[in-house]
Amino acid sequence: MKTPFLLLSVLLLISCQDKVENTKTDFPTPFEISNKTETATYDQVIDFYIKLSKEFSTINIQTIGSTDSGKPLHVVTYSAKGDFDFKKLSKDNTMILINNGIHPGESDGIDATMLLFRDLASNEIDSPNETIISTIPIYNIGGALNRNSTSRANQNGPLEYGFRGNAKNYDLNRDFIKTDTKNAVTFAEIFHLINPDVFIDNHVSNGADYQYTLTHLFTQHNKLGGELGEYVHEALMPQLHDSLFNSGWDITPYVNVFNSPPENGFQQFMDHPRYSTGYTTLWNTVGMMVETHMLKPYDKRVEGTYELLHKMIAIAEKDGNEIRTMRDNAFASVNAKEYYTTAWKIDSTKVTNYLFKGYKADTITSEVTGLTRLKYNREIPIETEVAYKDFYTPSDSVKVPKAYIIGKQWQNIINKLDINKITYTTLKKDSVFNIESYKIENYQTYSSPYEGHYPHYNTTVNAKNITKEFKAGDIIIPVNQPGFRYLLETLEPAAVDSFFNWNFFDTILQQKEGFSPYVFEDTALEMLKNDSILKKEFENERKLNSDFNDNWYQQLDWLFKRSSLYEEAHLQYPVFRIMN
């Protein structure tokens, strides 16, 4: 009786082994075919996923939206249940979104995710039951089509790869808030469709040299805040570290240094909303970037990325209910927020010390320039305690309004709200509101172009309460909605990545009407005669400011801007706040 059972078991084992071998043979990736030296082209990637979807009921591929390249984005999803209704799935499952090829020269994630989805579909690795995994196979399609072997000057493989800029030469990892590209518009559509609980963006690092193949860049935990922030810092990161270490992979926080040895210490990268994980955080999504080390062999980088993704899926499967509950709580707590942080700084009172595995760094004389240069000695690995500054504290905040009002003429802003599923009401008739109004007090502007803009920074405002009439068709945007963080980050002009700082309101900065000095002199004199307080302020300004005192036009302009003749629209921020 035992012999037939034993024979059957052996046959089943052989059958399973054959299936695994056949799966690899039938669905090899270009990475594997090239002896792990090449990354797949755009067409190869899409063809691979189409073949998987035809073979396996657990794999689905769909096209969504468009990109600046003219080609649509694809979303590939693994669902163990074969169900691909995202609205239904997000209620009872943990949703993961993996983004690849935002910088196509950093191709590790493209190849690793192909391997991952194949192995999930073929049951070569453990399949999650309550976790749905979606991926954008290549986000920057235009950059992927612009293949070369030179633009990643310091990177160790693959043989060819895509270019960082997209079809319009935008860096897509700076475009999530401003949405200058079709790529970013479509990403928002995908993001809100899937509503991921966990978001992973795969990259390859620049910067220092060290022993690690893998580094991680989780969204800054203080900025994420609340239970979610604490979970990322105190639970998720340690779990990932331990799980990878037990599998023979070591990992470190992203080494945020340039031309300086890591052992001198470094700080956590602050992921503002322009970046992928900064954007996804606005909807309380747990986000991380994977940053493999550019100097490590390509095969190890791909294998390390694969292993990290596999471990993150396991953690999401285990902690999924907790993560979803914390997200729900974060959305529900919006009404409790009286103030919202618009700027952050390093908390110098808190430092995380850990043992860092690097290489001895020497300062030597350059044979090229004759000046000093930094050189890492890979023959001398070191382990040293480093100070990692991974705590931030608020440096500026704003009182949260009940709602914002913006005129219907600002259609470019309204379009961005629509893209991000922001709800609002439209005035059906002209109406008067008591509102808080901002005047732009001060701002600075970058002197060099940055991602199609000359952004502003260090913006400050003067606020006052006024009564103002708004027109039919203007919109009222309640703050109490899932896009709470998005609204505060974009509509508060002092916020780092506000629409104001990204130049979308620059027409208010130009004064449209002026004065003829020889005519206004008489008006200015009358103003000083009739307003003793104004006269005193004017005289004090002359006493305290020698440049002002020596410049007749500045003096007249100062008075003009305090007269009834000065245009109301100049420096008037056109988004108004309802406080009660």
C-alpha positions in Angstrom: 0.0 0.0 0.0 2.9 2.4 0.7 4.6 1.9 -2.7 1.9 3.3 -4.9 1.5 6.3 -2.6 5.2 6.9 -2.6 5.2 6.6 -6.4 2.4 9.0 -6.8 4.2 11.6 -4.5 7.3 11.3 -6.6 5.4 11.8 -9.8 3.6 14.8 -8.4 6.9 16.3 -7.3 8.4 15.7 -10.7 5.3 17.3 -12.3 5.6 20.4 -10.1 9.3 20.7 -10.8 8.6 20.4 -14.6 6.0 23.1 -14.3 8.4 25.5 -12.7 11.1 24.7 -15.3 8.6 25.2 -18.1 7.4 28.5 -16.7 10.9 29.9 -16.7 11.5 28.5 -20.2 8.2 29.8 -21.5 8.5 33.2 -19.9 12.1 34.2 -19.8 12.9 37.8 -19.3 15.5 39.7 -21.4 17.5 40.1 -18.2 17.8 36.3 -17.9 18.4 35.7 -21.6 21.3 38.1 -21.6 23.0 36.4 -18.7 21.7 39.2 -16.4 23.5 42.0 -18.3 20.6 43.7 -20.1 17.4 45.4 -19.3 14.2 44.9 -21.3 13.1 47.4 -23.9 9.7 49.0 -23.6 8.2 46.7 -26.3 9.7 43.6 -24.6 8.3 44.6 -21.2 4.7 45.1 -22.5 4.9 41.9 -24.7 6.0 40.0 -21.6 3.1 41.1 -19.5 0.6 40.5 -22.3 1.9 36.9 -22.5 1.6 36.5 -18.8 -2.0 37.8 -18.8 -3.0 35.3 -21.5 -1.4 32.4 -19.7 -2.4 33.1 -16.1 -5.9 34.2 -14.8 -4.2 35.9 -11.9 -2.5 38.5 -14.1 -4.4 41.4 -15.8 -3.0 44.1 -18.0 -4.8 47.3 -19.0 -4.0 50.6 -20.7 -4.9 53.9 -18.9 -4.6 57.4 -20.1 -1.7 58.9 -22.2 1.8 60.1 -21.9 3.9 62.8 -23.5 5.4 60.1 -25.7 1.9 59.5 -27.3 1.7 56.0 -25.8 -0.6 55.0 -23.0 0.5 53.9 -19.6 -0.1 50.3 -18.6 -1.2 48.8 -15.3 -0.4 45.2 -14.6 -2.1 43.6 -11.6 -1.6 40.3 -9.7 -4.7 39.1 -7.9 -4.6 35.6 -6.4 -8.4 35.5 -6.7 -8.5 36.6 -10.4 -10.6 39.6 -9.5 -9.5 43.0 -10.9 -12.3 45.4 -9.8 -10.2 47.9 -7.9 -13.1 49.5 -6.0 -14.3 46.2 -4.8 -10.8 44.9 -4.0 -9.7 47.9 -2.0 -12.4 47.3 0.6 -11.1 43.9 1.8 -7.5 43.8 0.5 -4.2 45.6 1.0 -3.4 47.4 -2.2 0.2 47.8 -3.4 1.3 49.9 -6.3 4.9 49.5 -7.7 6.2 52.2 -10.0 9.1 51.4 -12.3 11.1 53.4 -14.8 10.3 56.9 -13.7 14.0 57.3 -14.5 14.4 54.6 -17.2 18.2 54.6 -16.8 17.5 53.2 -13.3 16.1 50.1 -14.7 16.5 47.6 -11.8 12.9 47.7 -10.8 11.7 47.1 -14.4 13.4 43.7 -14.6 12.9 42.8 -10.9 9.1 43.3 -11.2 8.9 41.2 -14.4 10.5 38.4 -12.5 8.3 39.0 -9.5 5.0 38.8 -11.4 6.0 35.7 -13.3 7.0 34.0 -10.1 3.8 35.0 -8.3 1.6 33.8 -11.2 3.5 30.5 -11.4 3.4 29.9 -7.6 7.2 29.8 -7.6 7.0 32.1 -4.5 4.4 32.4 -1.8 1.3 34.2 -3.1 -0.5 36.7 -0.9 -4.2 36.0 -0.3 -5.3 39.4 0.8 -2.8 41.7 -1.0 -3.3 42.9 -4.5 -0.1 44.0 -6.3 -0.2 46.4 -9.2 2.6 47.8 -11.2 3.2 50.5 -13.8 5.8 48.6 -15.8 7.5 51.7 -17.3 6.2 55.1 -16.2 8.6 57.2 -18.3 7.9 55.7 -21.7 9.5 58.6 -23.6 12.7 58.2 -21.6 12.6 54.4 -22.1 12.4 54.8 -25.8 15.4 57.1 -25.8 17.9 54.3 -25.1 21.6 54.8 -24.8 24.6 53.4 -22.9 26.2 56.7 -21.8 23.8 59.0 -19.9 24.3 57.2 -16.5 27.9 58.1 -16.4 28.7 56.4 -13.1 26.4 53.3 -13.2 27.6 49.7 -13.4 25.2 48.3 -16.0 23.0 47.3 -17.7 24.5 47.5 -21.2 21.8 49.9 -22.5 19.1 51.8 -20.7 16.6 54.7 -21.0 17.1 58.4 -20.4 16.1 60.3 -17.3 14.0 63.0 -19.0 10.6 62.1 -20.5 9.5 62.9 -24.1 9.4 66.6 -23.2 12.6 66.3 -21.1 10.8 66.7 -17.8 12.0 64.8 -14.7 8.8 63.0 -13.8 9.9 62.7 -10.2 9.5 66.4 -9.8 6.1 66.7 -11.5 3.5 65.0 -9.2 2.1 68.3 -7.9 2.5 70.6 -10.8 1.4 68.0 -13.4 3.0 69.7 -16.4 3.1 66.3 -18.2 0.5 63.9 -19.5 2.4 61.2 -17.6 1.6 62.9 -14.2 -2.0 63.4 -15.1 -2.4 59.7 -15.9 -0.5 58.7 -12.8 -3.0 60.6 -10.7 -5.8 58.7 -12.5 -4.1 55.4 -11.8 -3.3 56.3 -8.2 -6.8 57.3 -7.3 -8.2 54.3 -9.2 -6.1 51.8 -7.2 -6.0 53.8 -3.9 -2.9 52.0 -2.8 -2.2 51.4 0.9 1.5 50.9 0.1 3.5 52.6 -2.7 6.9 51.5 -3.9 9.0 53.5 -6.4 12.1 51.8 -7.8 15.3 53.8 -8.4 19.1 53.6 -8.5 21.2 55.9 -6.3 23.9 58.5 -7.0 26.3 59.8 -4.4 28.7 58.0 -2.0 30.3 54.6 -2.2 29.5 51.9 0.5 29.1 48.2 0.9 25.3 48.0 0.6 23.5 47.0 -2.6 20.1 48.1 -1.2 19.0 51.4 0.4 15.5 52.6 1.2 14.0 56.0 1.3 10.7 55.8 3.2 8.5 58.8 3.3 9.5 61.0 6.2 7.7 59.7 9.2 7.2 63.0 11.1 5.6 64.5 7.9 3.4 61.4 7.4 2.5 61.8 11.1 0.2 60.1 13.5 -0.1 56.3 13.7 1.1 55.8 10.2 4.3 57.8 10.7 5.0 55.9 13.9 4.3 52.5 12.1 6.7 53.3 9.3 9.5 54.3 11.6 9.0 51.9 14.5 7.6 48.8 12.8 7.8 48.7 9.0 11.4 49.7 8.6 12.8 47.3 11.3 10.7 44.4 9.9 12.1 45.1 6.4 15.7 45.3 7.7 15.4 42.1 9.7 13.6 40.1 7.0 16.2 41.1 4.3 19.1 40.5 6.7 17.8 37.0 7.4 17.8 36.3 3.7 21.4 37.5 3.2 20.6 41.0 2.1 21.7 44.0 4.1 20.1 47.4 3.7 20.6 51.0 4.9 18.6 54.2 4.8 19.3 56.2 1.7 22.7 57.7 1.9 21.9 61.4 1.4 25.4 62.7 0.9 27.4 64.1 -2.1 31.2 64.6 -2.1 31.3 63.8 1.6 32.0 60.5 3.4 28.9 58.9 4.9 30.7 58.4 8.2 30.4 62.1 8.8 26.7 61.6 9.2 23.8 62.5 7.0 20.1 63.4 7.2 17.0 61.8 5.9 15.8 63.1 2.5 12.7 65.2 2.8 10.2 64.0 0.2 8.2 67.1 -0.7 5.0 66.6 -2.7 6.8 67.1 -6.0 8.3 63.6 -5.5 6.4 60.4 -5.9 6.3 59.3 -2.2 5.7 62.9 -1.1 2.7 63.0 -3.4 1.3 59.6 -2.4 1.7 60.6 1.3 -0.9 63.3 0.7 -3.5 60.5 0.7 -2.0 58.8 3.7 -0.4 56.1 1.6 2.7 54.4 3.1 5.4 55.2 0.6 9.0 54.2 -0.1 11.7 54.5 -2.7 14.1 51.7 -3.4 17.5 53.0 -4.2 20.0 50.3 -5.3 23.6 51.3 -5.4 24.8 52.4 -8.8 28.3 50.8 -8.5 27.1 47.3 -7.7 26.8 44.7 -10.4 23.6 44.9 -12.3 22.5 41.3 -11.5 22.9 41.9 -7.8 20.9 45.1 -8.0 18.0 43.4 -9.8 18.1 40.4 -7.4 18.2 42.7 -4.4 15.2 44.7 -5.7 13.3 41.5 -6.3 14.0 40.3 -2.8 13.0 43.6 -1.3 9.7 43.7 -3.2 9.0 40.1 -2.1 9.6 41.0 1.6 7.5 44.1 1.4 4.6 42.1 0.0 4.9 39.6 2.9 4.9 42.5 5.4 1.8 44.1 3.7 0.1 40.7 3.8 0.8 40.4 7.6 0.1 44.0 8.6 -2.5 44.9 5.9 -5.5 45.2 8.2 -3.5 47.4 10.6 -2.3 49.6 7.7 -5.7 50.1 6.3 -7.2 50.9 9.7 -4.5 53.5 10.3 -5.2 55.0 6.9 -8.9 55.2 7.7 -8.2 56.8 11.0 -5.9 59.4 9.3 -8.7 60.4 6.9 -11.2 60.5 9.7 -9.1 62.8 11.8 -9.1 65.7 9.4 -11.6 67.8 11.4 -9.4 67.6 14.5 -6.5 69.5 12.8 -6.5 73.1 13.8 -3.1 73.8 12.2 -1.2 72.3 9.3 2.6 72.2 9.0 3.8 73.9 5.8 7.5 73.7 6.4 9.9 71.4 8.2 13.4 71.5 9.6 15.8 68.9 11.1 15.1 68.2 14.8 18.6 68.6 16.1 17.6 67.1 19.5 17.0 63.6 18.0 19.5 61.4 16.2 19.5 57.8 15.2 22.9 56.1 15.6 23.6 52.9 13.7 26.5 50.8 12.5 27.2 51.8 8.9 29.1 49.6 6.5 31.2 51.8 4.2 34.7 52.1 2.7 37.6 54.1 3.9 37.4 57.5 2.4 40.6 59.4 1.6 41.3 62.9 0.5 44.0 62.9 -2.1 45.4 65.2 -4.8 43.6 64.9 -8.1 45.8 64.1 -11.0 43.3 65.9 -13.2 42.8 69.2 -11.4 45.7 69.3 -9.0 43.2 70.0 -6.3 41.9 67.8 -3.5 39.4 65.0 -4.3 37.5 62.3 -2.5 38.4 58.7 -3.1 36.9 55.6 -1.6 39.2 52.6 -1.0 37.2 49.4 -1.7 40.1 47.4 -0.4 39.5 48.7 3.1 35.8 48.1 4.2 34.9 49.8 7.4 32.1 49.6 10.0 31.5 52.7 11.9 28.7 54.3 13.9 27.0 57.1 12.0 24.6 59.8 13.1 21.5 59.6 11.0 19.3 62.6 11.4 15.8 61.2 10.6 13.6 63.4 12.8 12.0 66.6 11.6 10.1 69.2 13.4 7.6 71.9 12.1 9.2 75.3 11.2 6.0 76.9 9.9 2.3 76.2 10.0 -1.0 77.7 9.0 -4.5 77.6 10.6 -6.7 75.3 8.7 -9.7 77.0 7.0 -13.1 75.4 6.6 -13.0 76.0 2.8 -11.2 77.8 0.0 -12.9 80.0 -2.7 -11.3 80.5 -6.1 -12.6 82.2 -9.2 -13.8 80.3 -12.2 -11.2 82.1 -14.4 -8.4 80.0 -12.8 -9.3 77.0 -14.9 -5.7 75.6 -14.9 -5.9 75.3 -11.1 -9.4 73.8 -11.2 -8.2 71.2 -13.8 -5.5 70.1 -11.3 -8.2 69.7 -8.6 -10.3 67.6 -10.9 -7.3 65.4 -11.8 -6.9 64.7 -8.1 -10.6 64.0 -7.4 -11.1 67.1 -5.2 -14.8 67.8 -4.6 -16.2 71.3 -4.6 -19.4 73.2 -5.2 -20.1 75.8 -7.8 -21.8 79.1 -6.9 -25.1 79.3 -8.8 -25.4 83.1 -8.3 -23.3 86.1 -7.2 -22.7 85.8 -3.5 -21.0 87.8 -0.7 -18.7 86.0 1.8 -16.7 87.0 4.9 -13.3 85.6 4.0 -9.6 85.8 4.9 -7.5 87.3 2.1 -3.8 87.0 1.5 -1.5 89.6 0.0 1.9 88.3 -1.1 4.3 90.1 1.3 7.6 88.6 0.1 9.0 85.9 -2.0 12.3 84.9 -3.7 12.7 83.3 -7.1 15.3 80.9 -8.4 17.6 82.5 -10.9 18.0 79.3 -12.9 15.3 77.2 -14.6 14.0 74.2 -12.8 11.7 71.7 -14.5 10.1 74.2 -16.8 9.7 76.8 -14.1 11.5 79.5 -12.1 10.0 78.5 -8.8 9.5 80.8 -5.8 10.5 80.1 -2.3 10.5 81.7 1.2 7.1 83.1 0.4 5.3 85.1 3.1 1.8 86.6 3.2 -0.2 89.3 5.0 -3.6 88.1 6.0 -6.7 90.2 6.7 -10.4 89.6 7.0 -12.6 91.2 4.4 -16.1 90.9 2.8 -16.0 90.1 -0.9 -18.4 89.3 -3.6 -17.9 86.2 -5.7 -19.4 85.5 -9.0 -21.7 82.7 -10.2 -19.4 79.9 -11.4 -16.7 80.5 -8.8 -16.0 77.4 -6.7 -16.0 76.6 -3.0 -13.7 73.8 -1.9 -14.4 72.2 1.5 -11.2 71.1 3.3 -12.8 68.2 5.0 -12.3 65.6 2.3 -9.8 62.9 1.4 -7.7 65.5 -0.4 -7.2 67.5 2.8 -3.4 67.4 2.6 -3.3 68.0 -1.1 -5.4 71.2 -0.7 -3.2 72.6 2.1 0.0 71.8 0.3 -1.1 73.3 -3.0 -3.3 76.3 -2.1 -1.3 77.7 0.9 1.2 79.9 -0.9 3.9 79.5 1.8 3.9 75.7 1.4 7.1 74.4 -0.4 5.3 73.0 -3.4 2.3 75.3 -3.5 0.8 76.3 -6.8 2.0 79.8 -6.1 5.6 78.7 -5.7 5.3 76.7 -8.9 4.4 80.0 -10.8 0.8 79.3 -11.6 -0.3 82.6 -10.2 2.6 84.7 -11.5 0.2 87.2 -13.3 -0.6 88.7 -9.9 3.0 89.6 -9.4 3.1 92.1 -12.2 1.7 95.6 -11.6 -0.4 96.6 -14.6 -0.8 100.3 -13.9 1.6 102.9 -12.6 1.9 106.6 -12.2 3.5 109.6 -13.9 5.8 111.2 -11.3 5.3 114.7 -12.3 1.5 114.3 -11.9 1.5 112.1 -8.8 3.8 114.6 -6.9 0.8 116.8 -6.2 -1.3 113.8 -5.0 1.5 112.6 -2.8 1.8 115.9 -1.2 -1.9 116.0 -0.4 -1.7 112.5 1.1 1.0 113.6 3.5 -0.8 116.8 4.5 -4.1 114.9 5.2 -2.7 111.8 6.9 -0.4 112.4 9.9 0.1 108.7 10.6 1.2 108.1 7.0 3.5 111.1 7.1 5.2 109.8 10.3 5.7 106.3 8.7 7.1 108.0 5.6 9.6 110.1 7.5 10.7 107.1 9.6 11.3 105.1 6.4 13.5 107.9 5.1 15.5 108.1 8.4 16.0 104.3 8.6 16.7 103.5 5.0 19.4 105.6 3.3 18.8 104.0 -0.1 15.1 104.9 0.2 16.0 108.4 1.3 18.3 109.0 -1.7 15.8 107.6 -4.3 12.9 109.9 -5.2 11.1 107.3 -7.3 11.1 104.8 -4.5 9.6 107.4 -2.2 6.8 108.2 -4.6 6.2 104.5 -5.3 6.0 103.9 -1.6 3.3 106.5 -1.3 1.5 105.4 -4.5 1.2 101.8 -3.1 -0.6 103.3 -0.1 -3.0 105.4 -2.1 -6.5 104.6 -3.4 -5.0 104.7 -6.9 -2.9 101.6 -6.4 -4.5 98.5 -8.1 -6.1 96.0 -5.9 -5.1 93.0 -8.0 -1.3 93.5 -7.6 0.1 90.8 -5.2 -3.5 89.8 -4.3 -3.5 86.0 -3.9 -6.7 84.9 -5.7 -7.5 81.9 -3.5 -9.5 83.0 -0.4 -10.1 81.2 2.9 -13.4 80.7 4.7 -12.6 80.4 8.3 -16.0 79.8 9.9 
